[in-house]
């Protein structure tokens, strides 16, 4: 099922470094419309649930610690072909491999602190968006 919405999080490192405005400008300049957004902080239980798919991976504990160390900006974005276009905009997980001009190339410090999350499928975009937002918070 293809949708025109995707989910993103500006991760704690982006918030800490003051990159919220620059990243949101890049997102909106790329044709995305923000239909839901909030500054929030994930609890340990939130992060464990959100990243449950990775719970057997060796980096899981570090990921949970990283994602709970400070606030995040959660957002739902809308655009034709949203998931694929946003994945292109954010770039490769490892900023060293990310294309020039992508969000991760510009703002990520490392593969572990990679600035931004983007849903990897339409199905996950819906699940992740619903994790952070109620229906009345989306416009």
Secondary structure by P-SEA (a helix, b strand, c coil): cccccbbbbbcaaaaaacaaaaaaaaaaaacccccccccccccaaaaaaaacccccccaaaaaaaaaacbbbbbbcccccccaaaaaaaacccccccccccccccccccccccccccccccaaaaaaaaaacccccccc
